[in-house]
């Protein structure tokens, strides 16, 4: 499918571009569903058994499962196809963004004042952003010398629309919608007045918090100035008042005890373990007593089987996300505790995608307190996706 | 970005076989295979683009009652001597077979 974004910065694609997008979206669906199933089958029938013959026992960890799969044809085909499909995602949207650069800037100039955008001209992007093509995205989140001002954000927005195959919703906000609806249902008395989204990129999962808590002041920070500029335009296009600031999550420029909710989605796995520690300490510092730190993330390896863990670890090696496995090897409860959150205030959950399963399913998940993560839908962008979250109260 | 500039950003437990001699990620023992996978997938993509375009145009021609099948076949004879088509074919081949090239610095 070619997902049509529901705001006016969506692409005005040529027929050829539309066809390329449709192909890569269909191809990714084939890889992530069919080739993934073949790889699972190969693991059970061949790779795990061969590993057991050589090592005296079947793989017990995700790392051992990875070593068992290395050299297996199903793994190699899956991996080669997925790497190339990832490059095709960005290639399918970049020409349209280049062609439409002026239209996007002209549209931005017409938008009403709402929320704010604060960029730091002296900001130095951390190396996990500046020295990697994260997600194999050329220029990463910041773009390169040839990028127009809105290009990195537009490429990310449009690329995500292809990448997600519709599983993140028309506004790419399924994670934010699912998480915010879950928190509202599980903690109906919680009424945050100030919300901060860390590493918000284009704000796609920031906006749902403004919808869930319209009286709250919502902030989004990121290391990428171009993504934030696009995020601000995107938010205004949708009438959402959000304050975007270029800032490093390791050193928040917010006063102590000034936030009620510090949120992130798909952020922690893109930073080093050392940085995660600093980020969580900062989250603790800026939260008011009784405030909530909440992260949507990939589930931890310790709670998954070897193959399921290996399947998610893949991105660490092949998708320019080198900290992905290191993060997933941690115990999130311990990470929260090290940052000062009492261990008894930790909680984790699995929330079904609100776009796929509906609002009732999210409310039911909030009632049932489901924590089971070891299945083939949690954290996987494939049919029937569910999202993993964890958090701690200050 | 230059591979040697980001060795510190490699996954902590990456197997040595993950990287080829130039420091980039490889999948197959024979690095040529990685490049040919790209060719095959580009071809598949472009084949779909062509199919979709043809389907769109045929639908349009039929809907408007503009051209018969015989008239479309006659167009092919003209296209064989069309320099514009030759140039388009060259651009098509260059894009399709780009993964065969050495990395361009």
Interface residues (C-beta under 8 A of the other chain):
Chain A: X15 X16 X18 X19 X20 X22 X23 X24 X27 X63 X66 X67 X70 X76 X79 X80 X81 X83 X84 X85 X87 X88 X127 X128 X131 X132 X133 X316 X317 X318 X322 X323 X324 X325 X326
Chain B: X1 X5 X6 X8 X9 X10 X11 X12 X13 X14 X15 X17 X18 X25 X27 X28 X33 X34 X37 X38 X41 X44 X45 X48 X49 X52 X53 X56
